[in-house]
């Protein structure tokens, strides 16, 4: 299955929801892990996570399935 952004199961851009649905994972767990990685890793981890999220949100197509 190809990775796409979620159209209905989204909070912001649908990247975490799309990743979770394409892999068969719980979307809320993926969102939580993403937030923890962005905040808990020492150093400037918030900025790279946000940049990657925004790029994926701009590049990935939306899914019609979820």
C-alpha positions as CSV (number, residue, x, y, z in Angstrom):
1,X,0.0,0.0,0.0
2,X,1.3,3.4,-0.9
3,X,1.7,6.1,1.8
4,X,-0.9,8.9,1.5
5,X,-2.2,11.6,3.8
6,X,-5.5,10.9,5.6
7,X,-8.4,12.9,4.3
8,X,-10.9,12.2,7.1
9,X,-8.7,10.9,10.0
10,X,-6.6,14.0,10.5
11,X,-5.8,16.6,13.0
12,X,-3.6,18.9,11.0
13,X,-2.3,17.8,7.6
14,X,-3.2,14.1,7.9
15,X,0.4,12.8,7.7
16,X,0.3,10.8,11.0
17,X,-3.1,9.4,10.2
18,X,-2.1,8.4,6.7
19,X,1.1,6.7,8.0
20,X,-0.9,4.8,10.6
21,X,-3.7,3.7,8.3
22,X,-1.3,2.6,5.6
23,X,0.7,0.4,8.1
24,X,-2.4,-0.8,10.1
25,X,-1.4,1.1,13.2
26,X,-3.5,3.2,15.6
27,X,-3.4,6.9,14.4
28,X,-3.4,8.2,18.0
29,X,-0.3,6.2,18.9
30,X,1.5,7.5,15.8
31,X,0.6,11.1,16.8
32,X,1.7,10.5,20.4
33,X,5.1,9.0,19.3
34,X,5.6,11.9,16.9
35,X,4.9,14.5,19.6
36,X,7.2,12.7,22.1
37,X,10.0,12.5,19.5
38,X,9.6,16.2,18.8
39,X,9.7,17.2,22.4
40,X,11.7,14.6,24.4
41,X,14.8,14.1,22.3
42,X,17.6,16.5,23.6
43,X,18.6,19.3,21.3
44,X,16.6,21.0,18.6
45,X,14.3,18.1,17.6
46,X,11.1,20.1,17.3
47,X,12.2,22.0,14.3
48,X,13.3,19.0,12.2
49,X,10.1,17.1,13.0
50,X,8.0,20.1,12.0
51,X,9.9,20.6,8.8
52,X,9.5,17.0,7.8
53,X,5.8,17.0,8.7
54,X,5.2,20.1,6.6
55,X,7.1,18.8,3.7
56,X,5.3,15.4,3.8
57,X,2.0,17.3,4.1
58,X,2.8,19.3,1.0
59,X,4.2,16.4,-1.1
60,X,1.9,13.5,-0.3
61,X,-1.4,13.1,-2.0
62,X,-4.6,12.7,0.0
63,X,-6.3,9.3,0.3
64,X,-9.9,8.8,-0.6
65,X,-10.1,5.7,1.5
66,X,-9.5,7.2,5.0
